[in-house]
Amino acid sequence: MSHPDRTAPALLLGPLLRHVDPVSATLWVEVDRPCEVTVLDRRARTFSVAGHHYALVVVEDLEPGSATPYEVHLDGTRVWPPEDSAFPPSRIRTPGRAGPFRLAFGSCRYASPRTVEASEGIPPDALDLYAQRVAAQPEDQWPDALVLLGDQVYADELTAHTKSQLHRRRDAKTERRAMGDQVADFEEYTRLYDESWSDPQVRWLLSTIPSSMIFDDHEMIDDWNTSAAWRATVSQKRWWRGRITGGLVSYWVYQHLGNLSPHELAEDRTWRAIQGLSADDPTRDAEPMLRAMAELADAEPATIRWSFVRHWGDVRLIMVDSRAGRVLEEQHRRMLDEDEFAWVETAMRRAVEDGVDHLIVGTSLPWLLPHAIHNLERWNETLNVRHHGKLRGRLAETIRQAADLEHWSAFGHSFERLGAALASVARGEHGRAPATALVLSGDVHHAYAAELVRPAGLEARVHQLTVSPLHNQAPHPIRVGFRIGWSRTARRWTERLVRLVKAEPTDLEWDKKAGPYFGNQIGELVLSGRQARFLLSVSEQGDEHLRQVLDEPLSDA
């Protein structure tokens, strides 16, 4: 994206309010040229990546429980909020206020409604509608946090507008044939974020509600890291290296950087190196450094941790990378490698030791699925492992990729290990059990609530809460499939398949508490002391407002 020369710098994207704790906050912006960014008298110089310019401003010395309106200045000129803004002033609200803690969450936002053709039949954008609802509410009813659980952009499903842009940019016909209507590199990824985050409603929401984000497959490509066979095939594509490095670099810049606390930023080697680079010359390009980081992260996932923790008083979020760090060797499949899983378990124990009332695990992919789909994934994994390299194994791999059988259930060892870790917390083995242990997920284009009912003797209630999509759709076959997936008949038939191949049975049992719900949707947690409620709001075709369809108690308190 090129921009004409102007006297003053311009704000292109943001501000995004990202990490917020009782005394500090980080704000992210994209601007059109090197400059100094100022928020509440805190200053940061921009850094450059492939001709684009960004800044992360760390605001410190805030008061716990405070609400502080702020403006953004570029080289001394105010650029935010807009003069004609119809929204309340953007503000930093730090933890510590009286009243319940409110957390909004969802996933899967395909572009902006401004750029989607009406013929696609996608219902109104739940995130846009939610922003309008929040703006009209008293401040004490605003959410304290927003958790986005993957597919913030779609690199492999483009709007007509973006396709047209990319075709004009690409000169070589061979490149167009190779890539099709998908993004190829970092430059093209920047257009996806510009398209998705430019809505006035969403832009205000992200400027005022602290957001935490993790990727899922569509940020890179559908079925990313489904299996070793999938990876071997895609790695042979001559466009793949540019795609995965561009995807990881853009994720680091637009999403991951804001997930880090000021302390983590100070210790992050990549961030320190970029600061040193831009301190010498803000126009020096950090892309080569970030591209090297991305190539190493793709080849050796243990070199970077995308997972992170959020501390919100008596509420703790552990966000888990369930995509980039998978172990794909067929005889040793794991959703997370050993070091990453140990890190997650340690974070869970520390949360209990700190006495939290609510432990939240964020993972883009649901842990507890409809029973029939869970059984199909266990059946398929067993066939793949047992017949790897043989005809039956190749057929099973074809089914795995065609049916997207790649959730936690398709990584049986990891499914059981996460269940054991949550049950250990819920039994109070590491200290007083929290009131709830909640797994938040997206991906599957519908919403439901499920509760773990076995093993027995749990002092905390353990729930799977799935909300997806914010702005996409579930075709009719998917709606039918997920309704059937919860049925007793489908469960019985698929249990026969599992027994037929002698798949390892699970000791876990769960019941559906609510759903499935379809349409565009956003979930909310309302946490007050040891009480917890799950609210779900939905928009369907023709809706001008979100409709609340669920208010489900999650705790015994």
N, C-alpha and C positions, 0 to 999 in steps of 0.2 A: 504494500500500500504506500503510494507516494503522496506527499502533501506539499502544497505550494508554500513558498517562503512567506513567513509572517513576522511581524515585529515581535510578538510575544509567543512563547510556547503554548501549545494547546493540549488539553487533556483528552486522550483518545478513549481509554477505558478506565473504569474505577471512579472513585476510590472504592476498594474492597476492604472492609474491616475484617481482619483475619484473627490472629491469636489475641485473645483478651484474657487477662488474669486480674486479680484485685488491684494491682498497681501499675499495669502497663498494657499497651496494645500495639499491634502492628497494622499498618495500612499500606496497601499495594496499589500502584497506579501504572498505567502505560501512557506515555506522552509522545509527542511527535518529534522531539529533538533533545539533545543533552541540556540539562538545566538543574537547578536546585529546587527541591520540593520541600515545602514547609507545611507542617500541621501542628497547631498548638505550640508554636515556637520551637518545634523540633525539626531539624533539617536533615535531608539526605540528598546526596548527589545521585543522578541517574547512572545506570550501567547499560551498555549496548549489547544487543544480541542480533546479529545478522541485519543490522540497519534499523532495528527497533529499540526503543528506549523505555526503561522501566526503573522504578524505585520502590524500595520498601522502607517506610518511615517507622522507626521505633519510638513510640511515645511513652515516656516513663513518668514516675512520680505522680500518678493518679491516685485518687482517694478510693478505698474500697466502698462499694455500694453507691457510687456516684454516677451521675448522668451528665456528660460534658458535651455540648454542641461543638462542632468543629468546622473549619473551613480548610480548603486546600489552596495553596498559593504556589505558582510556578514562577521562579525568578521575581518574586514579590507581587505578582499579579494574581488576584483571586480568580480561580476557575471553577470552584465548587463551594456551595451549591449553585446550580444555574439560576440566573436572575428570574426566569419565568417558572421556577419549580412549583408544582402543585402539591408537593409532598412536605411533610414536617421536616425541620432541620435535621440533618444527619448528626448523630451523636454517638459517643462511646459510653456504654453502660457497663460498669465493672461489676463482677460478682460481689455479693455481700448485702444486697438489698433484702428487705423483709418480703415475705410472700412466697408463693410457689415458684419453683424453677421450671421454665417452659422451654422445651426443645422441639423444634420442627425438623422433619426429615423427609427425604424422598430421593428418587434417582431417575435416570433416563430422561434427559431433556433434549429432544431432537430440535436443534436450532431455535429460532424465534418465530412466534406466530406471524410476525411482520413479513417473513420470507417463505412461509409455507403456503403452497397452493391450496385453495379451498377444495379442489377435486381430490386431495389426499384424504379428506374425511377425518382429520385429527381433531378431537374435541379441544375446547379452549384450554390454554396453558394454565395449569394449576399454580405455577409459581407466580405468574403475572397476577392472577386473581387473588392469590394469597397476599401479595404485596399490597394490593388495593385494600384488602380487608384489614391488614395490620395498620396501614396508614390512617384508617378511619377509627381505630380503637384508641382508648386511653393508653398512655405509655405503660402503665403498670400491667397491661394485658399483652404487651408485646412479647414475642419469644426472646429468650436470653441467648439462644444459640440456634444455628442452622447447620444441619449435617447433610451433606450431599454424597450419596453412596454409589457414585459411579456413572459413567456415560454422561458426563457434563457436556461433551461434544461427541459428534458422530463422524469419525474419519472415513467411514465406508458407506455412509448413507447421506448423500448431499442434497441440498435443496437445488431447485432449478437455477436460482440466482447464483449460488456458489459454483455450480457446474459451468455456467456461462463464464464466470470470472476465470476459472482454471483453464478452460479451453482457450481463452484469449491469451493467457500467460504462456501456455506451452506452445512452442513453435514446432517441435519435432513430432511428426505423425507417429513415429515408432513409440515415443514416450506416451502419447495419448492412448495408443493401443495397449501398451503394457499396463498402464495404471487404470484405465477406464475412468469411471466417475468416482474416484477416491483421491484423497490428498496424498502428495508425494514427499513433502519435506517440511521443514520448520516454517518457511514462509507461508505455505498453504495452510498450515495449522493455525497461524495467527488470524487468518480470515474466519476460521470456525469460531474462535473465541470472540472476535469482533461481532460476528453475526449473533452469537448466543447471549452475550452480556451487554448489548447496547440498548435493550428495551428500557425505557424510562422507569417502569415499575420495578423491574429486577435490579436495575442499577441503583435505585434508591434503597431497596431492601438489602442488597449486599453492602451498601455503604453504612448501614445502621445496625444490622444483625451480624454478629461474628460468625463466620462460616468455617467449617472443617470439611475437607474433601478427600476422597480417595478415588482412584481410577477403576474402571472395569474394562471389558474387552474392546468396546467400540471406540474408546479413546485411541486405540491402536488399530485393531481389526477384529471383526467378528471371530469368535472362537479362539482368541489369543491364548496360547499355551494350553490348549485342550489336551494334548498328548505329545509324546515323542514323535509319533508318526506325522502329526500335523506340523510340528516344528521342523522336521526334516524336509517336508515338502515345501513349506513357505520359505525356508532359508535358501532354497535354490532359485527363488525368483530374483531377478537382477535388481528389482526396485525395492526389495525388502529392507536392505540395510538403510537406505535413505528414509524409508517409512518409519522404522522402529526408532532410529536415532532422532528423527524429527519429532516423533511422538513423545519420547521420553524427555527430550530437551524442553519441548513446549509444556509438558506436564510439570517439570521442575520449575519453570519460570512462572507459569500461570496458576498452578495449584499447590505444589509441594512446598514452595518457599514460605507461603503464608501459614502452613500447618505448624511451623517451628516456633517455639517460644524464643524470647530474647536470649536466654541462656543457651539453648540449642543452636541458635544462629551464631553465637559467639564461638561455639565449638565446631561448627561445620566447616570442614576444610575447603569445600568448593565455594561456599559463600565468602569465606575470608579471602580466598584467592581472587575472586571477582571484585571484592572491595578494594584490594590492593591494586588490581589492574585499573579500575576506574578512578582511583585516587590519583594515579599518575596522569591519566588522560581519559576523561569520560567518554571519548569517542572510540577508544580501543575496543575491539570486538571480542566479546567473551564466547562467541559461538564455538571456536575450535576447542576451547577448554571444556565447554559443556558437551560438545559432541563426543569428545574422548571419554568423559564421564558416562554418557549414555551408552556408548559402545561397550564399555567395561561392565556397566550395570546389566546389559542384556546378556553378555557372555558369562559373567560371574555375578549372579544376583546378590551374593553375600557382601559385595563391596559397597552397597548402599542400603539403608533401611528406609523404606517408604512408609512403614507403619509408624504410628505415633500415639501419644497419650494426651488427653485433655483433662485438666483438673478444674472442677467446678464445685468447690466446697464439699458437700456430702454426696456429690455425684461425680463419677469417674467414667470417662470414655476411653476405651482402648480400640483404636482404629487399626484393623488388620489388613495388610496387603494380601489378598487371596488370588493374585494374578501373576505378578512379575517373578516371584520367588519360588514357584512350584518346582518340585522334583518330579521329572517326567519319565524317568527310566521305568519301564513297564513293571518290573518285578519289585519296585521300591517306590511306588507313586506316593507323593505327599503334597498336600496343599501348601504347606510351609516346610522349609528345611529345618533340621534339628535346632540350630541356633535361634532361628526366628520363633519357632514354637516355644522354646525355653524362655525367650524374651517375653512372649505373650503370657505364659504361665506365671512368670515372675511379676509382671505388671498386675496380674489379677490378684496374686497373693498380697502385694503391697497395698492395693486398694482396700482389701479386707483388713489388713493390719492398721491402715489409717482410719478405719471405722466408717467407711462410706455407707450410706443408706441404699444407694442404687448403683450397681455395676452395669455398665453398658459396653457391649462388644459390637463394634461396627465392622461389617464385612459385606462387600458388594454382592456376594452370592449367598442365598439363604442356606442356613445350616439345616433346619427342619423343613422338609418339603412335604407336599401331599404324599400320602403313604404309597400310592401306586407308582408315582414317579421316583420316589426314593428306592423302591424295590427294583424298578427297571434299571436304575443307575448301578445298584449293587450287582444285579444280574449281569449287566454289560461289563462291568469292571472284572468280574470273576472270569468271564469268557476271554477277555483280552489278556489277562494275566496267564490263564491256564493254557491258552492256545496261541500265545504270541509267536508270530512268524509263520503260522500255519493258515490254511484256508479259513477255518472257523474264526481264528483270531482276526484275519483281515476283514471278514464280514462284520464281526463285532465292532471293529474300528470304524468301518463305514457307517454303521448305525450310530455309533457314539458321536461322530461329527455331524451327521445329518440331523440328529434329534437333539443336539446340544446337551448330551449327557455328561456334564462336566462340573457339577456343583459339588458341595462337600460330600454328598452321598456317593459320588463317583471316586472319591479318595477315601476309601473305607477306613484306613488307619487313622487319618486326620479327623474324620467325622467322630470316631469313637474317642480320640484323645481330647478333642474340644469338649465333648460331652462329659468326659471324666473330670476335666478341669472345672467346668461349670458346676457339676455335682459336688465336687470337693468344696468349692466356695459356698454352695447352697447348704451343705451340711454343717458349715461352721468349723471346718477342719483347720482353718488358718486364723481363727478369731471369730468374733461375733459375725454371724451371717448377715449380709445385707437383706433388706426387705425384698428386693427384686434383683435378678440377673437377667438382663434383656439383650437379645441379639437383634440388631437392626440390620436390615438388608433390603435389596431392591432386585433389579435384573429381570424378573419374570413377568412383568407387565400385568400384574394384578396385585391386590392387597389381601392379606389375611393375617390372623393372629392364631398362634398355636402355643400350647403349654406342655412342658415336660411333666409327665405324671409318673414315670418310673426311671430311675430307682426311687424307692420309697424313702421316707425319713428326711426329706429336704426341708430345711427351716426357711429358706428363701424360695420364692416362686420364680421359675425359670421360663421365659417366654421367647418365642420367635415372632418378631413383628416385621412384616414385609410390606413395603410400599413402593409401587412402580406402576406406571411412569408419571413423571411430572408433565411431560409434553410429548406424547407419542400415541400409539394405539395398540390394541391387542386384536389382531384379526379373528374372525369368527372361529376358525379351527382351534386357535389357542384358547379362546374362552371355553369352548366345548371340552377341550382336553384337560384343562385345569379343574373344571367342574367335575368331570369324571374321575380325575386323579384323587379326589377326596372321598369318592364313593366306596361303600363297603364291598360292593361287587368287584370293582377294579382292584381293590386291595387284596381280596381273596385270590383272584386270578394271578396277580403278580407275585403274591407270596408262593404260589405253586411254582412259578418260574425260578424263584430264588432257591426253593428247596430242590428243584430238579438239577440245578448245577452245583448244589451243595455249597452255596455261598455262606460265608461266615455270618451267623445271625447277630443282631444287635441286642444288647440288654436294655436299650433305651426305648421308652414308649412315650408318645405324645398325642394329644387330642387337639383337634381344631376348635378354637373358641369363637371365631368370627370369620366370615368371608365364604367364598372369594368375592371381592369387589372389583369391578372393572371401570374404565374411564380414566381420565387424568386425575391425579390425586396427590394429597400431601398429608403426612401424619404428624401428630403432635403428642408429646409426652408432657403431662402435668404432674410434677413431683413435688410433694409438700411433706416434709419430714419423712416418715416411712410409708406415706401413702403414694400411690401411683395410678394414673389413668392414661389410657390410650385413646386419642381422638382421631378420627379419620374424616377428611373432607374430600368430595369428589366433584368433578365437572364432567358432564356429558354434552353431546351435541345440542346446541340451542341454549345452554346455560350461560347466564351472564354473571353468576356468582357461584362460589363454592357452596355445596350443600353438605352439611355435616351428616354422616350416615352411621357413625359409631361413636359410642362413649363407653369404653370397656375398662372396668376396674382390673388392676394388675396385681394388687397387693392385698394382704389380709388386714392391714392396719385400717 
